Amino acid sequence: MRLLALSGSLRARSSNGAVLRSALAFWDGPAATADIGALPHFNPDLDGEDATPTAPVAALRAEVATADALLVVSPEYAHGVPGVLKNALDWLVSSGECVSKPVAVITASPSPTGGDHANAQLREILRMMTGEVIEAACREIPAIGPKIDPATERVTDEATLSELRAALSHLSAATGAAATASTPATAPASTAAAPHPSERP
């Protein structure tokens, strides 16, 4: 099962980047992080039926299409979703790659709320896009600063690591269940006995 992660922060030493990398360590399978920094500003005039998507947009859509599940990790800016992440999601609204895709949302913040406004907004956006938001896999991580080792840029707080492990476990289980449900049932083999050679015409 292939996991694609989207980060709401482009900072080189982002705390949410550390959360994302730490979370991916708990995914049992191939995983990648989408590059959303090069995406153009969303413009509906560039997204019509006859429009040819730019290379960064086409690449993002292809990555999402081939992923079995999505992990969205983001900070909260001004009680909302960071513009770079919202822009990436806007490019996926009409093309349909997120439809029925299992997705987890994790927000981390220096504040005691853990980015709850951005978390709720992201879950609502993804539901509108008909993604399958796995509530048990969503997390809001408060006071993130001291929970990260700046030398390794990984989460070291054991309680937070336990939460990330549980979140990815729930996402994995939901992804496996979705894959099983979408696999066509194999037609049962015929139980009728073949005719004896002497009975064949």
C-alpha positions as CSV (number, residue, x, y, z in Angstrom):
1,M,0.0,0.0,0.0
2,R,1.5,3.3,-1.1
3,L,1.1,6.4,1.1
4,L,1.4,10.0,-0.2
5,A,2.0,12.8,2.3
6,L,1.2,16.5,1.8
7,S,2.9,19.0,4.1
8,G,1.3,22.4,4.8
9,S,4.7,23.9,5.5
10,L,7.6,24.7,3.1
11,R,10.1,25.6,5.8
12,A,13.3,23.7,5.7
13,R,13.2,23.0,9.5
14,S,9.5,23.0,10.0
15,S,8.2,21.3,13.1
16,N,5.4,19.8,11.0
17,G,8.0,18.4,8.6
18,A,9.5,16.7,11.6
19,V,6.1,15.3,12.6
20,L,5.5,14.1,9.0
21,R,8.9,12.3,8.8
22,S,8.3,10.7,12.2
23,A,4.8,9.6,11.2
24,L,6.1,8.0,7.9
25,A,8.4,5.8,9.9
26,F,5.3,4.0,11.1
27,W,3.9,3.2,7.7
28,D,4.5,-0.3,6.5
29,G,5.0,0.2,2.8
30,P,6.2,2.7,0.2
31,A,5.7,6.3,1.1
32,A,6.5,9.7,-0.6
33,T,6.0,13.3,0.1
34,A,4.4,15.5,-2.6
35,D,6.2,18.6,-3.8
36,I,3.6,21.3,-3.7
37,G,5.8,24.4,-3.6
38,A,6.1,24.7,-7.3
39,L,2.4,24.6,-8.0
40,P,1.0,27.7,-9.7
41,H,-1.8,29.7,-8.0
42,F,-5.1,28.0,-8.7
43,N,-7.1,29.6,-11.4
44,P,-10.3,28.0,-12.7
45,D,-9.5,29.4,-16.2
46,L,-6.5,27.0,-16.3
47,D,-8.5,24.0,-15.0
48,G,-11.2,23.6,-17.7
49,E,-12.0,20.5,-19.7
50,D,-9.7,21.6,-22.6
51,A,-6.9,22.9,-20.3
52,T,-3.5,21.2,-20.2
53,P,-2.3,21.2,-16.6
54,T,1.2,22.5,-16.0
55,A,3.9,20.0,-15.2
56,P,3.7,20.5,-11.3
57,V,-0.1,20.1,-11.4
58,A,0.1,17.0,-13.6
59,A,2.7,15.5,-11.3
60,L,0.7,16.1,-8.2
61,R,-2.4,14.6,-9.7
62,A,-0.5,11.5,-10.9
63,E,1.0,11.0,-7.4
64,V,-2.3,11.2,-5.7
65,A,-4.0,9.0,-8.3
66,T,-1.4,6.2,-7.7
67,A,-1.4,6.5,-3.9
68,D,-3.6,4.1,-1.8
69,A,-3.9,6.6,1.1
70,L,-3.1,10.2,1.9
71,L,-1.5,11.8,5.0
72,V,-1.9,15.5,5.4
73,V,0.3,17.2,8.0
74,S,0.0,20.9,8.5
75,P,0.6,23.8,10.8
76,E,-2.2,26.4,11.5
77,Y,-1.9,29.9,10.2
78,A,-4.2,32.6,11.4
79,H,-6.7,30.0,12.6
80,G,-6.7,28.5,9.1
81,V,-5.2,26.2,6.5
82,P,-1.8,27.5,5.1
83,G,-2.3,28.9,1.6
84,V,0.2,26.6,0.0
85,L,-1.7,23.5,1.1
86,K,-5.1,24.9,0.3
87,N,-3.8,25.8,-3.2
88,A,-2.6,22.2,-3.7
89,L,-6.0,20.8,-2.6
90,D,-7.8,23.3,-4.9
91,W,-5.9,21.7,-7.9
92,L,-7.3,18.3,-6.9
93,V,-11.0,19.3,-6.5
94,S,-12.2,18.9,-10.1
95,S,-9.8,16.1,-11.2
96,G,-11.2,13.5,-8.8
97,E,-8.0,11.8,-7.6
98,C,-9.1,12.1,-3.9
99,V,-12.4,10.4,-4.4
100,S,-12.8,7.6,-1.8
101,K,-9.2,7.8,-0.9
102,P,-8.5,7.1,2.8
103,V,-6.9,10.2,4.4
104,A,-5.5,11.2,7.8
105,V,-5.1,14.8,8.9
106,I,-2.5,15.7,11.6
107,T,-1.8,19.2,12.7
108,A,0.9,20.3,15.1
109,S,1.2,23.7,16.7
110,P,3.2,25.5,19.5
111,S,-0.1,26.4,21.0
112,P,-2.1,24.3,23.4
113,T,-4.9,23.8,20.8
114,G,-2.7,21.7,18.4
115,G,-4.0,23.5,15.3
116,D,-7.6,22.5,15.9
117,H,-9.0,25.1,13.5
118,A,-6.8,24.0,10.6
119,N,-7.5,20.4,11.4
120,A,-11.3,20.8,11.3
121,Q,-11.1,22.9,8.1
122,L,-8.9,20.3,6.4
123,R,-11.2,17.4,7.3
124,E,-14.2,19.4,6.0
125,I,-12.4,20.3,2.7
126,L,-11.3,16.7,2.2
127,R,-14.8,15.4,2.9
128,M,-16.2,17.8,0.3
129,M,-13.7,16.4,-2.1
130,T,-15.2,13.0,-1.2
131,G,-12.0,11.7,0.4
132,E,-12.6,9.1,3.1
133,V,-11.4,11.0,6.2
134,I,-10.4,8.4,8.8
135,E,-11.3,10.1,12.0
136,A,-9.4,7.6,14.2
137,A,-6.3,8.5,12.3
138,C,-6.6,12.3,12.7
139,R,-4.5,14.0,15.5
140,E,-4.0,17.5,16.9
141,I,-0.6,17.8,18.6
142,P,-0.2,20.7,21.0
143,A,3.0,22.4,22.3
144,I,5.1,20.7,19.5
145,G,8.4,22.6,20.1
146,P,10.0,20.7,22.9
147,K,8.7,17.4,21.5
148,I,11.2,17.5,18.6
149,D,15.0,16.9,18.6
150,P,16.4,19.8,16.5
151,A,19.5,17.7,15.7
152,T,17.6,14.8,14.1
153,E,14.5,16.8,13.2
154,R,12.4,14.0,14.5
155,V,9.8,13.7,17.2
156,T,11.3,12.3,20.4
157,D,8.4,12.7,22.8
158,E,7.2,9.1,23.5
159,A,3.5,10.1,24.0
160,T,3.5,11.9,20.7
161,L,5.2,9.0,19.0
162,S,2.6,6.7,20.4
163,E,-0.2,8.9,19.0
164,L,1.5,9.0,15.6
165,R,1.9,5.2,15.6
166,A,-1.8,4.7,16.4
167,A,-2.8,7.2,13.7
168,L,-0.8,5.5,11.0
169,S,-2.1,2.1,12.2
170,H,-5.7,3.2,11.8
171,L,-5.0,4.7,8.4
172,S,-3.3,1.4,7.3
173,A,-6.2,-0.7,8.5
174,A,-8.7,1.6,6.7
175,T,-6.6,1.5,3.5
176,G,-6.4,-2.3,3.6
177,A,-10.2,-2.6,4.2
178,A,-10.8,-0.2,1.3
179,A,-8.6,-2.2,-1.0
180,T,-10.4,-5.4,-0.1
181,A,-13.8,-3.9,-0.6
182,S,-12.8,-2.7,-4.1
183,T,-11.4,-6.0,-5.2
184,P,-13.9,-7.8,-7.4
185,A,-15.1,-11.1,-6.0
186,T,-13.7,-14.2,-7.8
187,A,-16.5,-16.2,-9.5
188,P,-16.8,-19.6,-7.7
189,A,-15.4,-22.5,-9.7
190,S,-18.0,-24.9,-11.1
191,T,-18.6,-27.9,-9.0
192,A,-20.3,-29.9,-11.8
193,A,-18.3,-33.0,-12.6
194,A,-16.9,-33.3,-16.1
195,P,-18.7,-35.9,-18.3
196,H,-17.0,-39.2,-18.7
197,P,-15.3,-39.6,-22.1
198,S,-17.8,-42.2,-23.1
199,E,-20.6,-39.7,-22.6
200,R,-19.1,-37.0,-24.7
201,P,-20.6,-36.5,-28.2
